Amino acid sequence: MSDWRGQEFQVRLGPPGHGGFCVGRHEGRVVFVRHGLPDELVRARVTEDRGGSFCRADAVEIIEASPDRIPATCPVSGPGGAGCCDFSFATPAAQRALKATVVAEQLRRLAKVERAIEVEPISGDGGTDTGGWRTRVRLVVDPAGRAGVHRYRSTAVIPDLRCPQPVAGALDGVADRIWTPGADLVVAVDGDGVRHIVELAATGETDRPGGRPSTPRGATRGRGQRPARRRESGQPVADERGAVRDRAAARKSATNAPREEWVMAGSGRAVEYVAGRRWELAATGFWQAHRGAAQCYSDLIAEWSGLVPGGSGWDLYSGVGVFAARLAEQTGQTGAVAAVESARSAVADGTAALADLPWLELRADRVERWARTHATDSRPDVVVLDPPRVGAGKEVVAAVTDADPRRIVHIGCDPAAFARDLGLYLDAGYHLADLRAFDAFPATHHVECVALLDR
């Protein structure tokens, strides 16, 4: 089969696929086309072709436009651009409908669940505004010291910060200065409106003997970042696709390695509020990106938990304990809540914020290990899980269902991983009592799903 890269052809687009594209067909092959909408006729340019049954393309000309198409609100993410805003050229209602279609398809295919899905806005403004929602931004710095974002499916840097996602003022002045080449920048606007900018030292070689980076001008040293868990890259593979995978694994390993942090603006300690409670955490630590997401999910968990005074609960992948706090407030001091998080810095920050809830225990441990060893100790009334994008997986779901909680609240930001986990619960005898989907990442293909399961 010949390589189609660079070829252009007309194609009628079909339904959306998981990943921010629509599915088309050309000469018997599937074409995943970005920047188009269902039923549009477009001229597509192939951007990636590794052989096999499909290739990837950009819609470079819209020949017959959908009535849902609007002028793109993001100037950075068009054909050949960044991967930040997959659907900025669609009306907000159409964006949510696309996501709903994808969620429903993943549930049908992976969990054998037939369910109509509505994706709800979080912002409270009716979902008409798809910009100004992101309070956490991670940027990359190119070899010339300019801050930018990665080109879609590439390590190339686009030094253009006009994406409309960040909240007002988040990126003011960032494009006007020179940063350390190869560094990453974490920008966080906290609940008090304070902006924090933290520079993460470049991976690989640094400008000091022995590999320690020099302090950027005007910076103060921040607390070191804990390395994320990562999979070993394994042996190199001889074929082209294997080589690409190996290089990608190496880049990911380098990115997740411990890196020096330098606070360039603010204190590097973000203050956040949920349900009347105050947290202080590292600006580089995890917090929901959407300004209203933490409160939205916390309220839903409180509604769905079913906890009463004296009850018990688990909060797995707990971060600083936002959800655990709501559970502990419901159980009262006669109850018991356990929260488990692998990042020790998050556990320390959560412990400090929740000192008035001594019946809430925050533990620093790997969730799969902790859940496995505690599955038969007691029967919690409710288990809340908010795993990373890859989902909880068989081991964790098995441990949770072995603990036999009356209710499970499972949160997922990837529809495929969410559906796979949901299918595991159903296979273990749980029933899907309710499901909500939220547009927590407007203008992108990402969506947050929350399921309530019971016996």
Protein Blocks (a to p, Z undefined) as FASTA:
>chain_A
ZZfehiacddddddddeehpacddeehiacddehiaehiacddddfbdgehjbdcdddfb
dfbdcfkbccdfbfklmghiafkbmmlmbcfklmmmmmmmmmmmmmmmmnopacdddddd
fklnoomacghkbfbdcddddfkopacdddehiabdcdbfkbfkbcghklgoklmpccde
hiacdddddfkopacddddddehjdfbehhiacddehiacdddddddddddebjadfblm
lmmmmmmmmmmmmmmpccddddfehjhpacddeehiacdddfkbccdfblklmmmmmmmm
mmmnopaehiacddehklnolmmmmmmmmnommbccddddfblklmmmmmmmmmmmmkbc
cddddfklmmmmmmmmpccfbdcddddfkonbjmlmmmmmmnopabdcdddfbfklmmmm
mmmmmmnopacfbdcdddfbghiabdcddddddZZ
